[in-house]
């Protein structure tokens, strides 16, 4: 699932590519009886209202809230996109074939990254005033797209229960500690990924931050020494910044706005390195993988010791 760096990379791309353009057309092949009554475009009636409200609107800018992309439009409207497991937004010139499939299909015009096999599962398309398209590729069709009045964003059911942003200047160590201590007996791996506690951290970057801090993923919050907790705060911010600098992680499906792979997967210290030697200088440990609270955790069996069982 795209995490904070991947979502921020997408937002940065949107602000470069589509800011100031108007929406002239909307298409989707999402749907199905399961989604009837839902407040997103997978419900046919919601999509009809969505389409009517956004066509003709100007894209003012894009921002991020946790793992959500927020595309702000004129007249107090915001499109919220949660890319879920396999979704990613791209921009380019696409052609529609109305004879392909039940609802037709879109394909990229030019050879290059947009033709990447991971980029062909297009289920939501916005046509823009420059005749190009903003598209959502979503292999497993889990992504969410909805529309919210901009003034009501923070109170909407999609965002109201999300914790504070760790990357903001006013979020300090004291805030970090207080948030984690909302679940003092929780395992650090799971609490760090809990979006109601802190926004944006997921599987990849929690593994990397815990490895850098020398903390076992199953350690309970209350048992982590102050020095280690301070280090975790610093290293979590560092690894997220590094993820943004490298354009996100494309170990799986994620691609940026141009359909290109990010590079953070080339700099993993622990994630998906099961059985390999630990890269910490002087450490002779091996990387192991274990399921922690239903999620996979990768960690060193030597320098990330469990302090209290």
Residue pairs with C-beta under 8 A, 6 or more apart in sequence:
1 67
1 83
1 84
1 85
1 202
1 203
2 10
2 67
2 83
2 87
2 88
2 248
2 254
3 67
3 200
3 201
3 202
3 203
3 204
3 205
3 243
3 249
4 64
4 66
4 67
4 166
4 167
4 199
4 200
4 201
4 202
4 205
4 240
4 243
4 244
5 205
5 240
5 242
5 243
5 244
5 246
5 248
5 249
5 262
5 264
6 83
6 88
6 243
6 248
6 249
6 254
6 262
7 64
7 66
7 67
7 68
7 69
7 83
7 200
8 64
8 244
9 244
9 247
9 248
9 256
9 257
9 262
10 62
10 69
10 83
10 88
10 89
10 248
10 256
10 257
11 62
11 63
11 64
11 69
11 70
13 89
13 91
13 256
13 257
13 258
14 59
14 62
14 69
14 71
14 89
14 91
14 134
14 257
15 61
15 62
16 257
17 91
17 134
17 257
18 59
18 62
18 91
18 128
18 134
19 59
19 60
19 61
19 62
20 58
20 59
21 58
21 59
21 128
21 129
21 130
22 56
22 57
22 58
22 59
22 128
22 129
23 54
23 55
23 56
23 57
23 58
23 59
23 73
23 126
23 127
23 128
23 129
24 55
24 56
24 127
24 128
24 129
25 55
25 125
25 126
25 127
26 50
26 51
26 54
26 55
26 125
26 126
26 127
27 96
27 104
27 106
27 124
27 125
27 127
28 41
28 47
28 123
28 124
28 125
28 145
29 101
29 102
29 103
29 104
29 105
29 123
30 41
30 42
30 47
30 123
30 124
30 141
30 145
31 42
31 43
31 44
31 47
32 42
35 42
35 43
36 43
36 44
37 43
38 46
39 46
39 146
39 157
40 46
40 144
40 145
40 146
41 47
41 50
41 124
41 145
41 146
42 144
46 146
49 147
50 145
50 146
50 147
53 77
53 147
54 73
54 77
54 79
54 126
54 147
57 73
57 74
57 75
57 77
58 73
58 74
59 71
59 72
59 73
59 128
60 72
60 73
60 74
61 72
62 69
62 70
62 71
62 72
63 70
63 72
64 70
64 200
65 153
65 159
65 162
65 165
65 199
66 159
66 162
66 163
66 165
66 195
66 199
66 200
67 82
67 83
67 195
67 199
67 200
67 202
68 80
68 81
68 82
68 158
68 159
69 80
69 81
69 82
69 83
69 89
70 78
70 79
70 80
70 81
70 153
71 78
71 79
71 80
71 81
72 78
72 150
73 79
73 150
76 149
76 150
76 151
77 147
77 148
77 149
77 150
78 147
78 148
78 149
78 150
78 153
79 145
79 146
79 147
80 144
80 145
80 146
80 147
80 148
80 153
80 156
80 158
80 159
81 87
81 89
81 136
81 143
81 144
81 145
82 143
82 144
82 158
83 89
83 136
83 138
83 143
84 138
84 140
84 142
84 143
84 144
85 140
85 142
85 253
86 121
86 137
86 138
86 139
86 140
86 142
86 143
86 252
86 253
87 136
87 137
87 138
87 142
87 143
87 253
88 119
88 136
88 137
88 138
88 253
88 254
88 255
88 256
89 134
89 135
89 136
89 257
90 114
90 119
90 134
90 135
90 136
90 137
90 255
90 256
90 257
90 258
90 259
91 132
91 133
91 134
91 135
91 257
91 258
92 108
92 109
92 110
92 114
92 132
92 133
92 135
92 258
92 259
93 108
93 109
93 110
93 131
93 132
93 133
94 106
94 107
94 108
94 109
94 122
94 125
94 132
94 133
94 135
95 106
95 107
95 109
96 104
96 105
96 106
96 125
97 104
97 105
97 106
97 107
98 104
105 122
106 122
106 125
106 133
106 135
107 120
107 122
108 114
108 115
108 119
108 259
112 259
113 119
113 255
113 258
113 259
113 260
113 261
114 258
114 259
115 259
116 255
116 259
116 261
118 137
118 139
118 253
118 255
119 137
119 255
119 259
120 137
121 137
121 138
121 139
121 141
122 135
122 136
122 137
123 136
123 137
123 138
123 141
123 143
124 135
124 136
124 138
124 143
124 145
125 133
125 134
125 135
125 136
126 133
126 134
126 135
127 133
128 134
136 143
136 145
137 253
137 255
139 253
144 158
146 158
148 156
148 158
153 159
154 160
161 195
161 196
162 195
162 196
162 199
163 179
163 194
163 195
163 196
163 197
163 198
163 199
164 171
164 175
164 179
164 198
164 199
165 171
165 199
165 200
166 176
166 198
166 199
166 200
166 201
166 236
166 237
166 240
167 200
167 237
167 240
167 241
173 230
173 233
176 198
176 229
176 233
177 229
177 233
179 197
179 198
180 188
180 191
180 192
180 197
180 198
180 221
180 229
181 221
181 222
182 197
183 191
183 194
183 197
183 221
184 220
184 221
184 222
185 220
185 221
185 222
186 194
186 220
186 221
187 217
187 218
187 219
187 220
187 292
187 293
188 210
188 215
188 216
188 217
188 218
188 219
188 220
188 221
188 224
188 232
189 206
189 207
189 210
189 217
189 218
189 292
189 293
189 295
189 297
190 292
190 293
190 295
191 197
191 221
192 198
192 201
192 206
192 209
192 210
192 236
193 201
193 202
193 203
193 206
193 295
200 240
201 209
201 236
201 240
203 271
203 295
203 296
204 243
204 249
204 251
204 264
204 268
204 271
205 236
205 239
205 240
205 243
206 217
206 236
206 297
207 217
207 270
207 271
207 297
207 298
207 299
208 239
208 268
208 269
208 270
208 271
209 232
209 235
209 236
209 238
209 239
210 216
210 217
210 232
210 297
210 299
210 304
211 269
211 270
211 280
211 298
211 299
211 300
211 304
212 231
212 235
212 238
212 239
212 269
213 228
213 231
213 232
213 235
214 228
214 231
214 303
214 304
215 224
215 228
215 232
215 304
216 299
216 304
216 305
216 306
216 307
217 290
217 292
217 297
217 299
217 304
218 290
218 292
218 297
218 306
219 306
219 307
219 308
220 308
223 307
223 308
224 232
224 307
225 307
242 264
242 267
243 249
243 262
243 264
246 262
246 263
246 264
246 266
246 267
247 256
247 260
247 262
247 263
247 264
248 254
248 256
248 262
248 264
249 262
249 264
249 265
250 261
250 262
250 263
250 264
250 265
251 265
251 268
251 271
251 272
254 261
254 262
255 261
255 262
256 262
265 272
269 279
269 280
270 278
270 279
270 287
270 298
270 299
270 300
271 298
272 298
273 287
273 298
274 287
274 288
274 289
274 298
275 286
275 287
275 288
276 286
276 287
277 284
277 285
277 286
277 287
278 284
278 285
278 286
278 287
278 300
278 302
278 303
280 300
280 303
283 300
283 302
283 303
284 302
285 300
285 301
285 302
285 303
285 304
286 300
286 301
286 302
287 298
287 299
287 300
287 301
288 298
288 299
288 300
288 301
289 296
289 297
289 298
290 296
290 297
290 299
291 297
